[in-house]
């Protein structure tokens, strides 16, 4: 691991930061053999990691898997994060916790986040319609504008729920997203500091480990 910039003591860069390294981090959490609560990110990036985890001899019976966010679609819809994760790990014996609007969220041991090109995390977007609720909970959001590739309303953990954890891992790929993270961590770009990911990296909260690969 390497530290990020001065002034960001909670942020570290994983080295390596590829899918195998992320899988190893999740595996280490599962192998502790005690009750664990892990929040999984959605989207396309986790699929390689989930494929690696599905082939390993792991006892998931002590693990509760939640989602950081999901699209409000049926489980069998191609855009369903729950559907993808359950298809990969549903036979492992893990418990699955669904997102329910307004549900109070218990603390996690590990939260796995991704990030969009616009700096959004989970389904907390730079511009969105959202029903604000107190405490660590699940809220409904609608990105503005709706992404063409995923034009759906969402359910998401709010910022308090995302940060109610021992550690956050932020998994990103590509040069453009690396450049965005560098802008946020530098702390000199006012526009970048408005991205939701800035609240994760620079606001109060747990240790954040960034797994980045090209």
C-alpha positions, 0 to 999 in steps of 0.5 A: 500500500502507498499513501495518497497525498499529504492531508489525506491520511485516511486514503491509501492506494493498493498496489497492485490494484487489479481485480485479483487484488480486490478478490484477495481483499474480499477473500481475506474478509470472508476467511476471518470466519466470524460474522461479517457484513460486506456492502458490494458495489454494482455495475459491470466492474465487479463481475471479474471479481465475483467470477474469481471469488466464485471459484474459491473454496470459501465459507460464506455462511458467516457473511451478509452481503448487502448492496451499496445501491441498485436500479429499481428493476426486477431481479431478472432484469439485465440492469439489476445489481442484485440479480448479478451478485446473487447469480454469482454468489447465491449458492455460496451460503451467504446471506443477502440483505435487500435494499428497502427504502427507509430501512435503517442500515447496520454498520458494515465491516467493509464497503466496496464502492465504484465510481462513475465518470462524473464522480458519483458513488453508489447512486449518489450523483452530482445532480439528482432528485433524492428523498433525504432521510436521517441516520444511516439508511436507504434512500431513493434517488433519481440521477439528473439527467437520467443516464442513457445506458441506465435510465432507472430510478435507484435505491442507495445507501446514503452517505452515513450508511456508506461510512458506517464501516471499518474500511471502504475500498474504492475500485476504479479503472481507466486513465480518466477516472484516475485523473478525476481522483487525482484532482479530488485528492489534490484539493485545489479544484473547486469543481472536483471537490463537489463530486460525491466521491470527494465526500468519501475521500476527503470528508470524515469517515473510515480508512479508504483504500483505492484499487485502481487499474488501467 
